[in-house]
Amino acid sequence: MKNRPPYALGSVDNALLVLHMLRDRGRVQVTDVAGELGIARSTAHRLLAMLVYRDFAVRDEDHTYLPGPFLASAPAIPGGSALRELRARTRPAMESLCARVQETVNLMVRVGTEVRFLDSVEFPRIQHVTDRRGTILPAHLASGGKALLATLPPDELHALYPDLTDRERAALTRELAEIRTSGIALNIEGTERGVSAIGAALRNGRGSAVAALSISVPSARFAADELGTYVDELRHAVAEAERALTHFPG
């Protein structure tokens, strides 16, 4: 299981989080970075200047910073302002869910065949899954990614995965059909050893799947007799978050 280093360098961590912002939003300004990381504008400016120097970012004439040559990933869709609104609307449900299950809760969106983690709420216990913000995982392996893939029509799913063998396609189709029925997806160490997760899609008022919530748990605590509790609490959180997303675009 991946853990935060015991002697983590705050400046390095902040620089990496700025890279996540650039990748996911497509453009940021000094005020965005300062507000997101809770640092001074001068510090945010120095971070961005160093990223420009190393070609991780470029600055346009409006003093807006864009992904540089070393950031090949396309910006997440919807764009930056919509992503901020998505995080703000779902955060209360995430914090409440985290407090109830005492495990890390994540918000993610699908971009093609990947899912990107937009937000995390950690529960402060000795052994826990750490902050996943900025993490990119294959959608067909991550719990939230599976939940989002299960909302797609067959032709769109086929277009996403044109190179699957017949056996692979049949297995994925069966799993997504089960998820479509239950609304719940599992990831038992499919993306990281020692980490298991349970996820569900979030829909707006028009019924469009716009994101997913997941609970990440150290596999040592992911016991079968706890699964029912996780499912119930996750569904409760999804209902709470979807009330906040009634008028969210998508």
Buried (B, 14 or more C-beta within 10 A) or exposed (E): BEEEEEEEEEEEBBBEBBBBBBBBBBBBBBEBBBEBBEBEEEBBBBBBEBBBEEEBBBBEEEEBBBBBEEBEBEBBBBEBEBBBBBBEBBBEBBEBBBEBBEBBBBBBBBBEEBBBBBBBBBBEEEEBBBBBBBBBBEBBBBBBBBBBBBBBEEEEBEEBBEEBEEEEBEEBBEBBEBBBEBBBBBBEBBBBEBBBBBBBBBBBEEEBBBBBBBBBBBBEEBEEEBBEEBBEBBBBBBEBBBEBBEEBEB
